[in-house]
Amino acid sequence: MVHDLKCDPIPYLFASRRPAWVKYQTLVKIIGKSEDDPEVIHWQEKRDTSAAVARLRAKQAPDGSFPCFPWMHIHKYHFHQMLEMGFGLEDATVRLSAENLLNYQLPDGGYMHPVGRRVNVPNPEVGWAACVTGYVTYALMQLGFKDDHRVAAALNVMMRKQRDTGGWSCNTYVENAPYCILSGTPWVFRCLAEAGMIGKRSRITERALEVFNRHKQKIIRHGYQDDHYYRCDETLLLPSLYAIGFTKRHHLIRDFRRSLIEKQQPDGSWLFCRKPSPWYTIEVIQSLRDMG
């Protein structure tokens, strides 16, 4: 647990009205209990048999997709909800959905942005979208696809596509958005950092830090939070900077860390999109704890 928080967040996360998955994730991710701990097993079973999980499973099509955008369901929709709850590739629903996502990869390794409200066949002429590619790839890496050749192809695209401005953006909106601080740049940076493909002194890192420095106060003030997917907040950037090798002495880490601690609410929670969020509270605690 982080020692300099305003108050203990565990009572908030373990309040009686919290879903079983929140208590399971708190025990495993925050408290650090093992999967064979009786209390962990209890809340895992409660999670697995909950009505919320049953409803999610019922919405999945035989090909692994859900009734929404083919890859956009990886954020605030069904697939992302399964990841939030702590399900991994051992779960048939998650595994089938992850394999379905890979069907939408472009030949060069990226993913295109959905066009209209329909399932789009990957079209190389449209080109990649930094935000979709970054978010999909990061989720697949977390699920264990880090060494998969398809994930490697996506990472290679990210390495090649940094713009002169220091960030990343998709082909469609490049004229109006020379870099996408809202989503594309932070997610691509997170992927490259977690994959160990960039270091403290690499040119890619130096140029990306220029973007984050330029937007630091806006990131601290509101994090560009729109939903789980469209965001650029401290919880995305702190782990990335830490993975690259920066320490608490770096000014961005120091300021982002202080900002998160100051944002803790009296009940122990953190707000996401201006509302108390158990999911985001767990994200914040993990980000702060990883920094020591």
Secondary structure by P-SEA (a helix, b strand, c coil): cccccccccccccccccccaaaaaaaaccccccccccaaaaaaaaaaaacaaaaaaaaacccccccccccccccccccaaaaaaaccccccaaaaaaaaaaacccccccbbbcccccccccccccccccaaaaaaaaaaaaaacccccaaaaaaaaaaaacccccccccccccccccccccccaaaaaaaaaaaacccccccaaaaaaaaaaaaaaaaaaaccccccccccccccccaaaaaaaccccccaaaaaaaaaaaaaccccccccccccccaaaaaaaaaaaaaac
